[in-house]
Every structure is written in C-alpha cells, then in structure tokens.
Amino acid sequence: MHKTLRVMHATDTEVVELVSYHLKEVAYSWFELLEESCEEGSPLARWNEFTDAFLDHFLPAETKAAHAGEFESLRHGRLSVWEYHIRFVHLSKYVVYMLPTMVARVRWFVQGHSPLVINEAATVALNYDMNYGKMVAFAQATENRKL
C-alpha cells in the first residue's frame, strides 16, 4: 500500500533529507541486487555504468527526456558563466551518451555560450589541449574581461 506523506512548512533541505532517508534502504537493496547479478571475478562497474543503471532504474524515462531536452537547449544567455556551468553539470548527467569524451564535453559547453565568450572559447578549444575545467576558467576570465 502506497502512503502519501504530507509535510507542512518543511524546507527544501528537510524534504530532501526525509526523502533520502526513506529511499536509502530501497537504493541499498537495489545495489545489492546489482552486485549479485555480476559474475564472480568480473571487473567492477565503472562509475558512469553504475549511474546509468541507477538512473534507468529510479528515474522515469519522461523525466530523463525532459532533462535531456533542457540540456540540448541550454544557453549561456543571461546566466553568468558560473551559473551556466552549474546548470550544464547538473543536466549533463542525463545525457552522458552525448558526452563520451572530454572533447565532446568542451564542445557542448562552448556551443551554449553567449557571443561575449563563444568566439574566443571556440578558438582556444581548437588550438590547445583544453579540458572542461580549464574551459570553464577560460570562459569566466573572458566574461569578466569583457564585462
């Protein structure tokens, strides 16, 4: 029987803590089943394989599709580089299949930038060994300089 839990005047943090407490046992049981399904001596799952399996099991396909759409349409726009980066990181976990390499991650990050940053960022990404962290720092410095 499914119970509806009503929380009056709870903060977001309190709600998250309560939900995580109730899901802890469910998630742990699922993890044990996942472990048991692996053959003895087989290599441990990589983190991205684990997160993919976890999201597939606990997150409805409609929610994943909505977040993937948000990711694909994410633009720097009025956001600061830092706000854009935080949103990019948050949504990228729903589209790991689109970001298989560091180059792909940097390319997607640069594509969503404002005209203030995109030209210089694209040039730097093409001409230097640029990882995602370096690109975020470069974009922030460019934005600060131009503003």
N, C-alpha and C positions, 0 to 999 in steps of 0.2 A: 504494500500500500504506500503510495507516494504522499508525503506530508508537505504542506505548504508552510514555509517558515516566514513569519511576518516579523520584521524588525522595525520598531518605531524609533525615530530620531537617531539612527546609527550613522556614524561617519563612514566614508568610503573605506577607510583603513579598517574599521571594525568589521564591516561587511566582508572584506577580503579575508581577514583573519578567520572569521567564522566559517566562510565557505571553504577555505583551505583546510581548516580543522576537520570539517565533515568529509572532504574529498581525500584526505591523507590515507585513510585505510583503503579506499577504493583504488587509488593510484598505486599504493604499495602492492595490493593483491594483483593488479594488472601487471605490474613489473615482475612479480614472482612468476606469473604465467608466461610472460615473455622470456624470462631466463630459462624456465623449464622446457620451453619449446625448442631451445637451441641444443644442438647435438653436443655431447661431451667432447671437449678438446677443440671445439670450433672457436675461431677468434671472437673476441668481444665486439659487440656492435660499436660502430663509430657514433660520435655524438649526434651527427646530423641524421643518421639512420634511426637512432633512438627517438629524436624529436619528431621526425617524420611519422614514425609508428605511433607515438604518443598523440600527436595532433590528429592523425587519422582516426584514432580510437575515441578520443574525447571531444573533438571539435566537429560540429556538423558541417557537412560539405557546403551548405549555403553560406555559413559564416566565413569559411575559408575563401570561397569565391568572392564574397563581398570585400574581404580584406585584400585579396589579390587585385581586384578592380581598383581599390583605393591606392594600392602600390603603383599600379600602372599609370594612374592619372596624377600621382603625387608631383607637385611642382613647388619650387622654392617660393615663388610669389612673394607674399608679404611676410613670410616667415624669415627669421634670421637664419643664418647658416646652421647654427647650433640647433634651433628648433626643427629645421628641415632634416638634419642628421638624426635627431632623436626619433622623428616620425618615420624616417627611412629605415632605421634599425628595427623599430617596432614592427613595421609592416613586412620587412624582408623575411621574417621567419615564416610567413605564409606563402612565400614564393621562392623557396630555396632552389627549386628546379630551374628558375630563371637566372640564378646567380651561382653557377657551378664553379666559377674561378674568380680570383681577385680582379682580373681584367674586366670581367662582366660586372662585378660589383661596382668598380670605379666608373665604368661606362654608364651604368644606370644612374649612379649618383650625379654625375656630371650632366647627363641629359635633362635632369629636372631642375637645373639651376636657372636663376634669373640671368638676364643679359649682362648684368654687372659682373658676373663671375664666369659664365659659361665659356666665353672665348678663351680667356687665359687658362682656365682649368682644363679645357679640352686640349690645348696646345701642350701644356705641361704633362698631361696624362699620356699623350702620344710620344713625347720626347724623353721621358725619364721613367725609371723603374718606380712607378707610383703605386703604393698600396692604399687601402681605404683610409687608414688613419692619417697618412700623410696628405691625402687629398682633402680630407675634412679640414685639417690645419691650414692647408694652402687656400682653400675656399674662404675660410674665416678671415685670414690675413688679407686676401683680396677684397673681400666685402668691407672690412674695416678701413682699408686704404681708400676705397672708392667712396665710402660714405663720409 
